[in-house]
C-alpha cells in the first residue's frame, strides 16, 4: 500500500513538472500554474476554465471548489471529471485561496473581486490573472485600491497579482462594488438585469427591431438565447394566447434575471440552462424568437450563431416559424435555407436584418 502511495505521488509530481515547464501561457494557465507553486488548503476558483492544470490543482488541494456560470465552460470542466457549481454563494466563506479570472465586463469583475474578499478567511489570498489587452493593469490598480498592498508580476503578455485579506480592506469600496454588480432594476428597460450580461443596461437595437416585426403569437414557443428576458417579458405582456414559452440561455446569471422578469407569468414559462449550440433543445416548438450571440468571450465567432440557429431549427415542428435578428453582415441565410422550407428577410435597416423562416 505504501509502495502504491509513493508511486502515485511520483506520477503526480512528473505530471506537475510537465505542466509547469510549458510556456508561453494564457492567463488561465498562468493562474493555475502559479497556484500550483504555492499550495493552499480550501481553494475556490471564480470563473473557472477547463485546463489540464485544473486537474493537477484538484489533486493538490485538500478542498477545491469551482464556480462557472457559463454552460459551455461548465460542461468542459465536468467533462474533465470535475464538479463546477453555477451558483456563487457568499456565505461559503473562510477560503484560504481564491483564484479569479476576470470577465470582459469591468463592473462584473469588480463584483467578483469584492465577493472573493468577502469569502476569504482572515489572511486568505486572492490571486487574479488577466491578459494585458483585456484590462489587466486596471484590475491590478482596482485590487490595490481595495486591499492595500499587492504582489504583482508579468509574463506572456499577462499580469498576475494577488492580495491578502487584512484590516486594510476598504470595506466601503467592497460594498459599493457588490451593490453595483448585483441584479438590479434598470430604468431604461424596466427589467431586472446586471452588469456583464449582453446590453444589460439598455434595450439593444436588434431586439427592439425584432419585436416590431413579430406578429401576435400563440401556443408554445421558445426564446432562444433569452438573455435577461427582454423578448420574453414583452411577448408575455402582449400575447395573451401564448400557452408556454421556453427560456433557453447559456449564462446562468442571465437566466436568473429572465426568470425574475417573467415571474408574473410563472405558469407560462419554463427555463433551461443549456448550451444552445450543442445541447438538445426543447422540441415541437410552434415558433422561436432569437437574437443569437456571435462572440465567444472576447473573440468574434460567426460559427457560434450558425450552430445555434441550426440547432434551433431542429426544435420547430413542421410549419413552425423562427424569427431572428442579426447583424446585417452575418451569414445566416444559408443555414436557414438548408434547415427550413423557406426563409425571407422582413427588414434590413440600421445595420441589422430580421429574418423569418418556416420549417
KAMO-V158303 format. One record per pair of residues at least 12 apart in sequence whose C-alpha atoms are under 10 Angstrom apart, sorted by the first residue. I is the first residue (numbers start at 1). J is the second residue. Records with the same first field share a line. If there is no record, write none. Layout:
I->J ; J
This chain:
12->56 ; 59 ; 60
13->56
15->52 ; 53 ; 56
16->33 ; 36 ; 37 ; 52 ; 53 ; 55 ; 56 ; 57 ; 60
19->32 ; 33 ; 36 ; 52 ; 53 ; 56
20->32 ; 33 ; 34 ; 36 ; 37 ; 53
21->33
23->155 ; 156
24->155 ; 156 ; 157
25->155 ; 156 ; 157 ; 158
26->129 ; 130 ; 131 ; 155 ; 156 ; 157 ; 158 ; 159
27->101 ; 102 ; 128 ; 129 ; 130 ; 131 ; 132 ; 136 ; 155 ; 156 ; 157 ; 158 ; 159 ; 160
28->48 ; 49 ; 50 ; 51 ; 53 ; 54 ; 99 ; 100 ; 101 ; 128 ; 129 ; 130 ; 131 ; 158
29->49 ; 50 ; 51 ; 52 ; 53 ; 54 ; 129
30->53 ; 128 ; 129 ; 130 ; 131 ; 154 ; 155 ; 156 ; 158 ; 159 ; 160
31->45 ; 53 ; 54 ; 99 ; 100 ; 101 ; 127 ; 128 ; 129 ; 130 ; 158 ; 159 ; 160 ; 161
32->45 ; 48 ; 49 ; 51 ; 52 ; 53 ; 54 ; 55 ; 56 ; 57 ; 99 ; 100 ; 127 ; 129
33->53 ; 54 ; 56 ; 57
34->127 ; 129 ; 160
35->53 ; 57 ; 60 ; 61 ; 97 ; 98 ; 99 ; 127
36->53 ; 54 ; 56 ; 57 ; 58 ; 60 ; 61
37->57
38->97
39->57 ; 60 ; 61 ; 62 ; 97
40->57 ; 60 ; 61 ; 62 ; 63 ; 64 ; 95 ; 96 ; 97 ; 98 ; 124 ; 125
41->60 ; 61 ; 62 ; 63 ; 64 ; 95 ; 96 ; 97
42->61 ; 62 ; 63 ; 64 ; 65 ; 93 ; 94 ; 95 ; 96 ; 97 ; 98 ; 120 ; 121 ; 124
43->57 ; 58 ; 61 ; 62 ; 63 ; 64 ; 65 ; 66 ; 94 ; 95 ; 96 ; 97 ; 98 ; 99 ; 120 ; 124 ; 125 ; 126
44->63 ; 64 ; 65 ; 66 ; 67 ; 92 ; 93 ; 95 ; 96 ; 97 ; 98 ; 99 ; 100 ; 116 ; 119 ; 120 ; 126
45->64 ; 65 ; 66 ; 67 ; 68 ; 84 ; 97 ; 98 ; 99 ; 100 ; 101 ; 116 ; 126 ; 127
46->65 ; 66 ; 67 ; 68 ; 69 ; 88 ; 98 ; 99 ; 100 ; 101 ; 102 ; 112 ; 113 ; 115 ; 116 ; 128
47->66 ; 67 ; 68 ; 69 ; 70 ; 73 ; 74 ; 84 ; 86 ; 88 ; 99 ; 100 ; 101 ; 102 ; 103 ; 109 ; 112
48->65 ; 66 ; 67 ; 68 ; 69 ; 70 ; 73 ; 74 ; 77 ; 84 ; 85 ; 99 ; 100 ; 101 ; 102
49->66 ; 67 ; 68 ; 70 ; 73 ; 74 ; 76 ; 77 ; 84 ; 101
50->68 ; 73 ; 74 ; 75 ; 76 ; 77 ; 78 ; 79 ; 80 ; 82
51->76 ; 77 ; 80
52->77 ; 80
54->66 ; 77 ; 80 ; 82
55->77 ; 80 ; 81 ; 82
58->82
63->95
64->82 ; 83 ; 84 ; 95 ; 97 ; 98
65->82 ; 83 ; 84 ; 85 ; 95 ; 98
66->82 ; 83 ; 84 ; 85 ; 86 ; 87 ; 88 ; 98 ; 99
67->83 ; 84 ; 85 ; 86 ; 87 ; 88 ; 89 ; 100
68->83 ; 84 ; 85 ; 86 ; 87 ; 88 ; 251 ; 252
69->84 ; 85 ; 86 ; 87 ; 88 ; 250 ; 251 ; 252 ; 253 ; 254 ; 273
70->86 ; 249 ; 250 ; 251 ; 252 ; 253 ; 254 ; 273 ; 274 ; 275
71->86 ; 249 ; 250 ; 251 ; 252 ; 273 ; 274 ; 275 ; 276 ; 279
72->250 ; 251 ; 274 ; 275 ; 276 ; 277 ; 278 ; 279
73->250 ; 275
74->86 ; 250 ; 275
75->274 ; 275
86->251 ; 252 ; 253 ; 273
87->252 ; 253
88->112 ; 115 ; 116
89->115 ; 119
90->115 ; 116 ; 117 ; 118 ; 119 ; 120
91->115 ; 118 ; 119
92->118 ; 119 ; 120
93->115 ; 116 ; 117 ; 118 ; 119 ; 120 ; 121 ; 122
94->117 ; 118 ; 119 ; 120 ; 121 ; 122 ; 123 ; 124
95->116 ; 117 ; 118 ; 119 ; 120 ; 121 ; 122 ; 123 ; 124 ; 125 ; 126
96->119 ; 120 ; 121 ; 122 ; 123 ; 124 ; 125 ; 126 ; 164 ; 165
97->116 ; 119 ; 120 ; 121 ; 123 ; 124 ; 125 ; 126 ; 127 ; 164
98->113 ; 116 ; 117 ; 119 ; 120 ; 124 ; 125 ; 126 ; 127 ; 128 ; 162
99->113 ; 116 ; 125 ; 126 ; 127 ; 128 ; 129 ; 162
100->112 ; 113 ; 116 ; 126 ; 127 ; 128 ; 129 ; 130 ; 162
101->113 ; 127 ; 128 ; 129 ; 130 ; 131
102->128 ; 129 ; 130 ; 131 ; 134 ; 135 ; 136 ; 139
103->130 ; 134 ; 135 ; 196 ; 297 ; 298
104->134 ; 135 ; 196 ; 297 ; 298
105->134 ; 135 ; 195 ; 196 ; 197 ; 198
106->134 ; 135 ; 138 ; 139 ; 181 ; 195 ; 196
107->177 ; 178 ; 180 ; 181 ; 182 ; 194 ; 195 ; 196
108->177 ; 178 ; 180 ; 181 ; 182 ; 194 ; 195 ; 196 ; 197
109->139 ; 177 ; 181 ; 195 ; 196
110->139 ; 142 ; 143 ; 146 ; 173 ; 174 ; 176 ; 177 ; 178 ; 180 ; 181
111->174 ; 175 ; 176 ; 177 ; 178 ; 179 ; 180 ; 181 ; 182 ; 195
112->177 ; 178 ; 181
113->126 ; 127 ; 128 ; 139 ; 142 ; 143 ; 146 ; 174 ; 177 ; 178
114->143 ; 146 ; 147 ; 169 ; 170 ; 171 ; 173 ; 174 ; 175 ; 176 ; 177 ; 178 ; 179 ; 181
115->174 ; 175 ; 177 ; 178 ; 181
116->165 ; 174
117->146 ; 147 ; 163 ; 164 ; 165 ; 166 ; 169 ; 171 ; 174
118->165 ; 171 ; 174 ; 175 ; 178
119->165
120->164 ; 165
121->164 ; 165 ; 166
122->164 ; 165 ; 166 ; 167
123->163 ; 164 ; 165 ; 166 ; 167
124->163 ; 164 ; 165 ; 166
125->162 ; 163 ; 164 ; 165 ; 166
126->143 ; 147 ; 150 ; 161 ; 162 ; 163 ; 164 ; 165
127->143 ; 150 ; 151 ; 152 ; 160 ; 161 ; 162 ; 163 ; 164
128->140 ; 143 ; 152 ; 159 ; 160 ; 161 ; 162 ; 163
129->152 ; 153 ; 154 ; 158 ; 159 ; 160 ; 161 ; 162
130->154 ; 157 ; 158 ; 159 ; 160 ; 161
131->154 ; 155 ; 156 ; 157 ; 158 ; 159 ; 160
132->154 ; 155 ; 156 ; 157 ; 158 ; 159 ; 160
133->157 ; 158
134->158 ; 298
135->158 ; 159
136->154 ; 157 ; 158 ; 159 ; 160 ; 161
137->158 ; 159 ; 160 ; 161
139->159 ; 161
140->152 ; 159 ; 160 ; 161 ; 162 ; 163
141->161
142->173
143->161 ; 162 ; 163 ; 169
144->161 ; 162 ; 163 ; 169 ; 170
145->168 ; 169 ; 170 ; 173
146->163 ; 165 ; 168 ; 169 ; 170 ; 171 ; 172 ; 173 ; 174 ; 177
147->162 ; 163 ; 164 ; 165 ; 166 ; 167 ; 168 ; 169 ; 170 ; 171 ; 173 ; 174
148->163 ; 164 ; 165 ; 166 ; 167 ; 168 ; 169 ; 170
149->162 ; 163 ; 164 ; 166 ; 168 ; 169
150->162 ; 163 ; 164
151->163 ; 164
180->194 ; 195
181->193 ; 194 ; 195 ; 196
182->194 ; 195
183->195 ; 253 ; 254 ; 256 ; 257 ; 260
184->201 ; 257
185->201 ; 257 ; 261
186->200 ; 201 ; 202
187->201 ; 202
188->200 ; 201 ; 202 ; 203
189->201 ; 202 ; 203 ; 204 ; 230
190->202 ; 203 ; 230 ; 261
191->203 ; 228 ; 229 ; 230 ; 233 ; 257 ; 258 ; 260 ; 261 ; 262
192->228 ; 229 ; 230 ; 254 ; 256 ; 257 ; 258 ; 259 ; 260 ; 261 ; 262
193->227 ; 228 ; 229 ; 230 ; 253 ; 254 ; 255 ; 256 ; 257 ; 258 ; 260 ; 261
194->228 ; 253 ; 254 ; 257
195->253 ; 254
196->253 ; 254
197->227 ; 228 ; 251 ; 253 ; 254 ; 257
198->227 ; 228 ; 254 ; 293
199->227 ; 228
200->227 ; 228 ; 230 ; 254
202->230
203->230 ; 231
204->230 ; 291
205->325 ; 350 ; 351 ; 352
206->291 ; 324 ; 325 ; 326 ; 327 ; 349 ; 350 ; 351 ; 352 ; 353 ; 354
207->230 ; 231 ; 289 ; 290 ; 291 ; 324 ; 325 ; 326 ; 352 ; 354
208->230 ; 231 ; 325
209->325 ; 347 ; 348 ; 349 ; 350 ; 352 ; 353 ; 354
210->231 ; 289 ; 290 ; 291 ; 323 ; 324 ; 325 ; 326 ; 346 ; 347 ; 352 ; 353 ; 354 ; 355
211->230 ; 231 ; 234 ; 235 ; 289 ; 323 ; 324 ; 325 ; 354
212->354
213->323 ; 324 ; 325 ; 346 ; 347 ; 354 ; 355 ; 356
214->235 ; 289 ; 323 ; 324 ; 346 ; 354 ; 356
215->239
216->235 ; 238 ; 239 ; 240 ; 241 ; 242
217->235 ; 236 ; 238 ; 239 ; 240 ; 241 ; 242 ; 243 ; 286 ; 287
218->235 ; 236 ; 239 ; 240 ; 241 ; 242 ; 243 ; 244 ; 245 ; 286 ; 287
219->239 ; 240 ; 241 ; 242 ; 243 ; 244 ; 245 ; 285 ; 286 ; 287
220->241 ; 242 ; 243 ; 244 ; 245 ; 246 ; 268 ; 269 ; 284 ; 285 ; 286 ; 287 ; 288
221->242 ; 243 ; 244 ; 245 ; 246 ; 247 ; 269 ; 282 ; 283 ; 284 ; 285 ; 286 ; 287 ; 288 ; 289 ; 315 ; 316 ; 320 ; 321 ; 322
222->244 ; 245 ; 246 ; 247 ; 248 ; 269 ; 270 ; 271 ; 281 ; 282 ; 283 ; 285 ; 286 ; 287 ; 288 ; 289 ; 290 ; 312 ; 315 ; 316 ; 322
223->235 ; 245 ; 246 ; 247 ; 248 ; 249 ; 271 ; 287 ; 288 ; 289 ; 290 ; 291 ; 323
224->245 ; 246 ; 247 ; 248 ; 249 ; 250 ; 272 ; 274 ; 276 ; 281 ; 288 ; 289 ; 290 ; 291 ; 292 ; 308 ; 309 ; 312 ; 322 ; 324
225->247 ; 248 ; 249 ; 250 ; 251 ; 254 ; 255 ; 273 ; 274 ; 275 ; 276 ; 277 ; 289 ; 290 ; 291 ; 292 ; 293 ; 308
226->246 ; 247 ; 248 ; 249 ; 250 ; 251 ; 254 ; 255 ; 258 ; 271 ; 289 ; 290 ; 291 ; 292
227->247 ; 248 ; 249 ; 250 ; 251 ; 252 ; 253 ; 254 ; 255 ; 256 ; 257 ; 258 ; 291 ; 292 ; 293
228->247 ; 249 ; 251 ; 252 ; 253 ; 254 ; 255 ; 256 ; 257 ; 258 ; 259 ; 260 ; 261 ; 262
229->247 ; 248 ; 249 ; 254 ; 255 ; 256 ; 257 ; 258 ; 259 ; 260 ; 261 ; 262
230->257 ; 258 ; 261 ; 262
231->247 ; 258 ; 289 ; 290 ; 291
232->245 ; 246 ; 247 ; 258 ; 259 ; 261 ; 262 ; 269 ; 289
233->258 ; 259 ; 260 ; 261 ; 262 ; 263 ; 264 ; 265
234->261 ; 262
235->262 ; 289
236->262 ; 264 ; 265 ; 268 ; 269
237->262 ; 264 ; 265
242->268 ; 269
243->267 ; 268 ; 269
244->265 ; 266 ; 267 ; 268 ; 269 ; 270 ; 285
245->265 ; 267 ; 268 ; 269 ; 270 ; 271 ; 285 ; 287 ; 288
246->268 ; 269 ; 270 ; 271 ; 272 ; 281 ; 282 ; 283 ; 285 ; 288
247->259 ; 262 ; 269 ; 270 ; 271 ; 272 ; 273 ; 274 ; 282
248->270 ; 271 ; 272 ; 273 ; 274 ; 275 ; 276 ; 281 ; 282 ; 290
249->271 ; 272 ; 273 ; 274 ; 275 ; 276
250->272 ; 273 ; 274 ; 275 ; 276 ; 277
251->273 ; 274 ; 275
252->272 ; 273 ; 274
253->273
254->273
255->271 ; 272 ; 273 ; 274
256->271 ; 273
258->271
259->271
270->282
275->308
276->292 ; 304 ; 305 ; 307 ; 308 ; 309 ; 310 ; 311 ; 312
277->292 ; 303 ; 304 ; 305 ; 306 ; 307 ; 308 ; 309 ; 310 ; 311 ; 312
278->304 ; 307 ; 308 ; 310 ; 311
279->308 ; 311
280->311 ; 312 ; 314 ; 315
281->311 ; 312 ; 313 ; 314 ; 315
282->312 ; 314 ; 315 ; 316
283->312 ; 313 ; 314 ; 315 ; 316 ; 317
284->314 ; 315 ; 316 ; 317 ; 318 ; 320
285->312 ; 313 ; 314 ; 315 ; 316 ; 317 ; 318 ; 319 ; 320 ; 321 ; 322
286->315 ; 316 ; 317 ; 318 ; 319 ; 320 ; 321 ; 322 ; 359
287->313 ; 315 ; 316 ; 317 ; 319 ; 320 ; 321 ; 322 ; 323 ; 357 ; 358 ; 359
288->312 ; 313 ; 315 ; 316 ; 320 ; 321 ; 322 ; 323 ; 324 ; 356 ; 357
289->312 ; 321 ; 322 ; 323 ; 324 ; 325 ; 356
290->308 ; 309 ; 312 ; 322 ; 323 ; 324 ; 325 ; 326 ; 354
291->305 ; 309 ; 323 ; 324 ; 325 ; 326 ; 327 ; 354
292->304 ; 305 ; 306 ; 307 ; 308 ; 309 ; 324 ; 325 ; 326 ; 327
293->305 ; 306 ; 308 ; 326
294->306 ; 308 ; 326 ; 327 ; 330
302->330 ; 331 ; 332
303->330 ; 331 ; 332
305->326 ; 330 ; 331 ; 332 ; 335
306->330 ; 331 ; 332 ; 333 ; 334 ; 335 ; 336
307->332 ; 335
309->322 ; 324 ; 332 ; 335 ; 336 ; 339
310->332 ; 335 ; 336 ; 338 ; 339 ; 340
311->339
312->339
313->335 ; 336 ; 338 ; 339 ; 340 ; 357 ; 358 ; 359
314->339 ; 340 ; 359
315->359
316->340 ; 358 ; 359
317->358 ; 359
318->340 ; 341 ; 358 ; 359
319->340 ; 341 ; 357 ; 358 ; 359
320->340 ; 357 ; 358 ; 359
321->340 ; 342 ; 343 ; 356 ; 357 ; 358 ; 359
322->336 ; 340 ; 343 ; 355 ; 356 ; 357 ; 358 ; 359
323->343 ; 344 ; 345 ; 346 ; 354 ; 355 ; 356 ; 357 ; 358
324->345 ; 353 ; 354 ; 355 ; 356 ; 357
325->345 ; 346 ; 347 ; 348 ; 352 ; 353 ; 354 ; 355 ; 356
326->348 ; 351 ; 352 ; 353 ; 354 ; 355
327->348 ; 349 ; 350 ; 351 ; 352 ; 353 ; 354
328->348 ; 349 ; 350 ; 351 ; 352 ; 353 ; 354
329->351 ; 352 ; 353
330->352 ; 353
332->355
333->345 ; 355 ; 357
336->355 ; 356 ; 357 ; 358 ; 359
337->357 ; 358 ; 359
339->357 ; 358 ; 359
340->357 ; 358 ; 359
341->357 ; 358 ; 359
342->356 ; 357 ; 358 ; 359
343->355 ; 356 ; 357 ; 358 ; 359
344->356 ; 357 ; 358
345->357
